[in-house]
Amino acid sequence: MDPHDSTFGVQLFIYDLSRGMARQLSPIMLGKQLDGIWHTSIVVYGEEFFYGGAGISSCPPGGTMLGPPDTVVELGNTEVTEEILMDYLSSLGETTYRGDKYRLFEHNCNTFTNEVAQFLTGNKIPSYITDLPSEVLSTPFGQVLRPILDSIHIAPPGGNVISSQNNHG
Amino acid sequence: MAENSGTDPAVETNTEENAAASATIIKVTVKTPKDKEEIAIAEDSSVSQFKEEISKRFKANQDQLVLIFAGKILKDGDTLGQHGIKDGLTVHLVIKTAQKTSGGGSSQTSASSGPGPSQGNTDGSANSSPAGNLGTPQGSGPSPTPTQPPNMLAGFGDLSGLANLGMGSANFMELQQQMQRQLMSNPEMLSQIMENPLVQSMMSNPDLMRQMIVANPQMQQLMERNPEISHMLNNPELMRQTMELARNPAMMQEMMRNQDRALSNLESIPGGYNALRRMYTDIQEPMFSAAREQFGNNPFSALGGNADNSGAQPSRTENREPLPNPWGPPDTAATTTSGTATTTSSTTSSTTPSVSNPLGISSSSLGNGMFNSPGMQSLMQQISENPQLMQNMLSAPYMRTMMQSLAQNPDIASQAPTPTPAPTPTPAAGTNTAQQQLMQQMLQMFAGGNASTPTPEVRFQQQLEQLSAMGFINREANLQALIATGGDINAAIERLLGSQPS
């Protein structure tokens, strides 16, 4: 291996947006057990990256208003440098991951995290996270709430939006 | 390049699928952020040959291509086989935009985000926090720790810093977020800020405070979701009280302690109250974080105290009755089982800890009208004793329609037949329509629909009459005031008086 290559650890930060409420109330309200409403972000190079209603954002790890994550998963290592990643994220942020493309059920923070995780490490994120929307939608309650939920944009404050202007890493 | 396998060298550089010796041609998907293409290439080609293909297809210079697979960057000298790239797999491609081959060009841009995106703050992009003091806490890269409070205060007290702070920056919200974050991580700072005379003078001006609060987009979001909040904000008396609270750290501490006490009492309650409690905590949390920097306290607690004793100091009231209970069975809590204990909770705010207590709302402010009806009370008790009941209730098909009709007219609930006869005395103190409005709105949200609501004129009929009896003849203005304060007569009067030149 080329001694030049250092690898960077990639982690997945998982937050429960319901702060335990989902675990308690989901059997009652949905009829099935959901352990949480998961919001995820990728942490690499000492920065946290996530997608929300504001587009792709970054912040110091644990630096959004959600506080520290509930769970951290090691995704592996990557050779991709920060520069390359920023290029990648900038392009993503201009196209498929613009702020207005956010969809709570189909195209949300976890979609983004999944994609970046594969880009960086080749691994996907745990399936219980990506399966969440379909789990909810398969319940009658989820169907009823769908119009309301569709209009929700989750945008945890505390991050800086990544755009091609401020990317010069 | 022909190696052990019988590959045709000519095949490698062609895009035409060679059906003949196609055993080693693989189709690899190359994915960029913007699109993806399928490229046919020989299995044993080198990466540079692969890049050649790609550069043709994507119309980019080979030097600009960065190929990534399984977290590894593919170097020109490697082969595809070396990295395990097989048919049907996806390789990621980033096309470098070539502006910054300098600075960080080598892959050693240190893992600690050196000059990278974290510095974007001070780059003057629209998202940057203002220069100077506040720039540093955010921009210092990977260390998100609560940073220099003196810096923050200095910026705050200094007027020129102030201009920089709020008005100069294009992103006030971000500024507030930073403030919030810092405040939350360093509670002492809050008291320091409070002591700052500039802040104190600001706080003594209720209108200004209200404007500031309303201008906060988070508050706006909250307000949209919960109209009660905007009513609360529009109540000048309430504002004044909460500001006094915020100004006086000792009072604040008391409040906090009360809340904590209430919460710790909750821990000892077994059973189904947990669910309800969690629910309320969830409502409380966003309120807390949104309001903390301005109020320094849970605004609802003042609301409860306010409605309780119109005019009296809420802080002292809160002290005496620290644990009011809006949901009924007031002093039994879940521990007792008797169904008879639902005493009148309407007039007095009972001291019993209860589920939704964390908000500190006294029963008289919310309990009237709907939840104090005997039917509701016994229902609540039963629910608390048997969580299963709640589940059944919610899954009932007609639940939704019931909620909607409840939302329209909270009085229905008081007429609802009781599931079990509970020998409860009827609540005295006739239903306060203002509180009814509150419940109505909450129920509307709950029912999820936008059920047609009676017009404000109809809703506030009674209050309007009262106001005109008192001598406020301008019906329009009365109506406006009532709408703004959610039907609270006292607050409406204040509003009216405030706007009249006198």
Chai-1 contact restraints between the chains, C-beta under 6 A:
chainA,res_idxA,chainB,res_idxB,connection_type,confidence,min_distance_angstrom,max_distance_angstrom,comment,restraint_id
A,F8,B,A111,contact,1.0,0.0,6.0,A-B,restraint_1
A,M21,B,R278,contact,1.0,0.0,6.0,A-B,restraint_2
A,M21,B,D282,contact,1.0,0.0,6.0,A-B,restraint_3
A,Q24,B,A275,contact,1.0,0.0,6.0,A-B,restraint_4
A,Q24,B,R278,contact,1.0,0.0,6.0,A-B,restraint_5
A,I28,B,Q391,contact,1.0,0.0,6.0,A-B,restraint_6
A,I28,B,L394,contact,1.0,0.0,6.0,A-B,restraint_7
A,Y45,B,A111,contact,1.0,0.0,6.0,A-B,restraint_8
A,Y45,B,S113,contact,1.0,0.0,6.0,A-B,restraint_9
A,G46,B,S112,contact,1.0,0.0,6.0,A-B,restraint_10
A,G46,B,S113,contact,1.0,0.0,6.0,A-B,restraint_11
A,G46,B,P142,contact,1.0,0.0,6.0,A-B,restraint_12
A,E47,B,S113,contact,1.0,0.0,6.0,A-B,restraint_13
A,S58,B,P117,contact,1.0,0.0,6.0,A-B,restraint_14
A,P60,B,P144,contact,1.0,0.0,6.0,A-B,restraint_15
A,G63,B,P144,contact,1.0,0.0,6.0,A-B,restraint_16
A,G76,B,G71,contact,1.0,0.0,6.0,A-B,restraint_17
A,T78,B,G71,contact,1.0,0.0,6.0,A-B,restraint_18
A,E79,B,K72,contact,1.0,0.0,6.0,A-B,restraint_19
A,E79,B,I73,contact,1.0,0.0,6.0,A-B,restraint_20
A,V80,B,I68,contact,1.0,0.0,6.0,A-B,restraint_21
A,T81,B,S107,contact,1.0,0.0,6.0,A-B,restraint_22
A,T81,B,T109,contact,1.0,0.0,6.0,A-B,restraint_23
A,E82,B,T109,contact,1.0,0.0,6.0,A-B,restraint_24
A,E82,B,G116,contact,1.0,0.0,6.0,A-B,restraint_25
A,E83,B,G104,contact,1.0,0.0,6.0,A-B,restraint_26
A,E83,B,T109,contact,1.0,0.0,6.0,A-B,restraint_27
A,I84,B,V66,contact,1.0,0.0,6.0,A-B,restraint_28
A,I84,B,V94,contact,1.0,0.0,6.0,A-B,restraint_29
A,D87,B,V94,contact,1.0,0.0,6.0,A-B,restraint_30
A,Y88,B,P33,contact,1.0,0.0,6.0,A-B,restraint_31
A,Y88,B,V94,contact,1.0,0.0,6.0,A-B,restraint_32
A,S91,B,P33,contact,1.0,0.0,6.0,A-B,restraint_33
A,S91,B,K34,contact,1.0,0.0,6.0,A-B,restraint_34
A,L92,B,P33,contact,1.0,0.0,6.0,A-B,restraint_35
A,T95,B,K34,contact,1.0,0.0,6.0,A-B,restraint_36
A,F119,B,H92,contact,1.0,0.0,6.0,A-B,restraint_37
A,L120,B,G71,contact,1.0,0.0,6.0,A-B,restraint_38
A,T121,B,G71,contact,1.0,0.0,6.0,A-B,restraint_39
A,G122,B,A70,contact,1.0,0.0,6.0,A-B,restraint_40
A,G122,B,G71,contact,1.0,0.0,6.0,A-B,restraint_41
A,P157,B,Q177,contact,1.0,0.0,6.0,A-B,restraint_42
A,G158,B,Q177,contact,1.0,0.0,6.0,A-B,restraint_43
A,N160,B,N127,contact,1.0,0.0,6.0,A-B,restraint_44
A,V161,B,N127,contact,1.0,0.0,6.0,A-B,restraint_45
A,Q165,B,S125,contact,1.0,0.0,6.0,A-B,restraint_46
A,N166,B,G120,contact,1.0,0.0,6.0,A-B,restraint_47
A,N166,B,D123,contact,1.0,0.0,6.0,A-B,restraint_48
A,N166,B,S125,contact,1.0,0.0,6.0,A-B,restraint_49
A,G169,B,G104,contact,1.0,0.0,6.0,A-B,restraint_50
A,G169,B,G116,contact,1.0,0.0,6.0,A-B,restraint_51
A,G169,B,P117,contact,1.0,0.0,6.0,A-B,restraint_52
